[in-house]
Amino acid sequence: MKTEDATPTNTAGGTGHGPPAPPDHDHDRARRAGRADLVAAAGGGLLVTAAVVVGRVIQNRDGSLRAQWPPLLASWDPHLGPGTPAALVMAVLVVAYGPPLATRLPWRGLLAAAWAGSTAWVLSMALIDGWHRGVAKRLTTKHEYLRVIDRFEDIPATLRGFTDHIVIGEPGNWPAHIAGHPPGATLTFVWLDRIGLGGGAWAAVFCVVVGSSGVLAALITVRVLAGERPARRAAPFLVLAPAAVWAGVSADGYFTAVAAWSVALLALAATRRVRFPAGAAAGGGLLFGWTCYLSYGLGLMAAVLLAVLVLARTARPVPLFLLGALVVPVAFTLTGFNWWTAYHLLVERYYQGAGGVRPYGYWVWANLACATLAAGLAAVAGVRRSAVAAPGALRALRGGSVAASPEAKVALLVLAALAALLAADLSGMSKAETERIWQPFLLWLLPATALLPRRGVRWWLAASAIPALLINHLLWTGW
């Protein structure tokens, strides 16, 4: 049986005599593709380098970037912590044993291992900064949700007056993260407090454990749309995602998981790979509605949801999905919170603060450098392969044969997420901090790693893990 990495042999004559065998065009194409992957990764590295160099010049000149270590929202702070040994061990174990385990484990065992591995990776990265600074106190700073829990004693009344405190200058205006998100984000932590899980430590554990489940949602989605093989090949990269630097501890990791499960449930409903597809469709819609009330920009996840329907070649789940998606908006609207009014006030506040100072001309491309660091160089190479595969995938889709091409389905899913990310970038409402706030989109770039050849997969995993470890040990990141 010929495999992808098979070495060509001369079969023209039994003793090696006679005319030479024809050149192995597949092998030549594989070599050219491998070189192109390296060029793409090098391009990602150059983009990051340019963003650092140009960013330092601009920031030192006038401070307009509002980032001490551009393009990342970070400051120089070399340090070790209790999570250092665990993070190093996790990286070594996944690089060494992740690919073969992903191939051999039973599917349910792979899902359990992926969730456990992702949780351990994220938590160990957070603990590099120490328990208090990196975990327990991370969500209690002046910008964070837990600072306003006591203002939600009367939830309906607070929601009715929520928009009155978004713009800077209004009495009692909300801290940055509360003003910058719909109230669903803050309500999550209010409800945790109400059930006895109050405080920064419980909030952090919730974000890490729930956020890491997004890996499962991505694996399930890839499996039902493109088959088990690409899902298994992408699994180690999803576990060892560099975005763990910012997922632990951040509410954006939780947002990522909610959005991802919305996609997964729609995929299960569309492919009818679940016992109750109607329930999955409605549940996916419900989660998408909740996603839109966690972050204003996550309505762009509709691009990934649309890709799921296109790849499954059905619109059957749409009515129930939309019905489920209406539940959360209707509930908030009846309570007195107006999403559109809040969004327009947020735009005003955004330009009152850093958004009005940070230059669009720098961040519109430096944001992509942040995304490169958070997704990893392996994802960059995978996105290159997705772009190359896109024309053929679209032709196959129009001809009705895309079901026979798992790579085509992965490529189109990845490019839908890339389109959503680029729309967020071009909007001008994402100037800096995209290594954190784009996590819901970045998750869906990682399945592109399934398109990379098996030969060299450990090098690509190392290329994802090492920069993440360096960033977490050399810089103090984020909020």
Buried (B, 14 or more C-beta within 10 A) or exposed (E): EEEEEEEBEEEEEEEEEEEEEEEBEEEEEBEEBBEBBEEBBEBBBEBBEBBBEBBBEBBEEEEEBBBBBBBBBBEEEEBEBEBBEBBBEBBEBBBEEBBEBBEEBEEEEBBEBBBEBBBBBBBBBBBBBBBEBBBBBBBBBEBBBBBBBEBBEEBEEBBBBBBEBBBEEBEEBBBBBBBBBBBBBBBBBBEBBEEEBBBBBBBBBBBBBBBBBBBBBBBBBBBBBBBBBBBBBBBBBBBBBBBBBBBBBBBBBBBBBBBBBBBBBBBBBBBBBBEEBEBBBBBBBBBBBBBBBBBBBBBBBBBBBBBBBBBBEBEBBBEBBBEBBBBBBEEBBEBBBBBEEBBEBBBEBBEBBBBEBBEEEBBBBBBBBBBBBBBBBBBBBBBBBBBBBBEBBBEBBEEEEBBEBBBBBBBBBBBBBBBBBBBBBEEBBBBBBBBBBBBBBBBBBBBBBBBBBEEBBBEBBBBBBBBBBEBBBBBBBBB
